[in-house]
Each structure stands twice: as structure tokens, then as C-alpha cells.
Amino acid sequence: MKGAMIGLRLRKFYELKMFTVALLEPQIPPNTGNIARTCAANNLDLVVVGQLGFELSDKYLKRAGLDYWEFSRIRYEPDLEKYLANLNMSHVYLLTTKGTKLYTAIKPQRGDTFVFGNEIWGFSKGLLKQHSESCYTIPMINKNIRCLNLATSVGIVMYHMLALYNFGLR
């Protein structure tokens, strides 16, 4: 009975929209595919924005997502500037190596958007400057390492945010 109750609570939790992951101009198909799988596993929306370094039909993208595409909620927004202009920045977090606040300081609410820059250049300096209060980072002890893999970063941040809601078991 206890397992059934946990299953029911999880089902109700996952029926609700929790968070959105937004990737700005991703360039590496397997990263986006792995992120799509992470989002599908956790009922997160995924928005892929701007000029992509691949086609959404790319075989490497599909292979990384395996056979979970039917469970993914992916939207493509071709106009980066329009997408950014329409965001409610009070519910948006920019994850960047240039941030000074730790991602663990985020107090998320349902419906918040977590934005990740692309694998090569991250975010533009202008975007970071304009929204510095929304910038957060994942700490790295070894300063010789420039950044983490994008899919790894999304996994770290989003599982932490879901854990704050006890994965719906509260």
C-alpha cells in the first residue's frame, strides 16, 4: 500500500508543470539529446532557442534521447531575441560560469525557467550584464577546468531543484 501511495503522489506531482529548461543556441546534438531525456524522465519542459548547431532531426540527437522522444515536451523557438524579451525575468535563472551566486541558493517556484547557454560561448556579455541578478553558477574546485559539460550541468541543477520539492513526495 505504501508503494501505491508513493506512486500516486509521484503521478500527481508529474502531472503538474514543474520547471522549464531552456537551451540557448545549443551546438552539440548528443548534449541536447541527453538533456531531452533528463527532461522527459522528470516531466520538465525543454525549449531549444535560436540558431542551432544541428538539425532537430539529427541522428545523434535522436540516438542520445534513445526511445524516449514520445515522453519529451520539446518546443523550438527560432528567434532568440524574441524569446528572451518574452521571459518574466523574476522567474528565470541563468546558469553560467560567470555567476557569483551558487545554484543551491535558488528558491524555485513551479513554472520557473532555467536557462543554459551553449557549449561554446555560453551567454553573451550583454545578457549577463543586463540580468546579473539572475546569474547563478555551479562551483568547481579546480580552477583549471573552464566549465562542465552542458548535459551534466542541466542534470546537476534540475535534480537539485526537484529534490527541493522532495520529488513530489511531500
C-alpha positions, 0 to 999 in steps of 0.5 A, a space after each residue: 500500500 505504501 508503494 501505491 501511495 508513493 506512486 500516486 503522489 509521484 503521478 500527481 506531482 508529474 502531472 503538474 508543470 514543474 520547471 522549464 529548461 531552456 537551451 540557448 543556441 545549443 551546438 552539440 546534438 548528443 548534449 541536447 539529446 541527453 538533456 531531452 531525456 533528463 527532461 522527459 524522465 522528470 516531466 520538465 519542459 525543454 525549449 531549444 532557442 535560436 540558431 542551432 548547431 544541428 538539425 532537430 532531426 539529427 541522428 545523434 540527437 535522436 540516438 542520445 534521447 534513445 526511445 524516449 522522444 514520445 515522453 519529451 515536451 520539446 518546443 523550438 523557438 527560432 528567434 532568440 531575441 524574441 524569446 528572451 524579451 518574452 521571459 518574466 525575468 523574476 522567474 528565470 535563472 541563468 546558469 553560467 560560469 560567470 555567476 557569483 551566486 551558487 545554484 543551491 541558493 535558488 528558491 524555485 517556484 513551479 513554472 520557473 525557467 532555467 536557462 543554459 547557454 551553449 557549449 561554446 560561448 555560453 551567454 553573451 556579455 550583454 545578457 549577463 550584464 543586463 540580468 546579473 541578478 539572475 546569474 547563478 553558477 555551479 562551483 568547481 574546485 579546480 580552477 583549471 577546468 573552464 566549465 562542465 559539460 552542458 548535459 551534466 550541468 542541466 542534470 546537476 541543477 534540475 535534480 537539485 531543484 526537484 529534490 527541493 520539492 522532495 520529488 513530489 513526495 511531500 
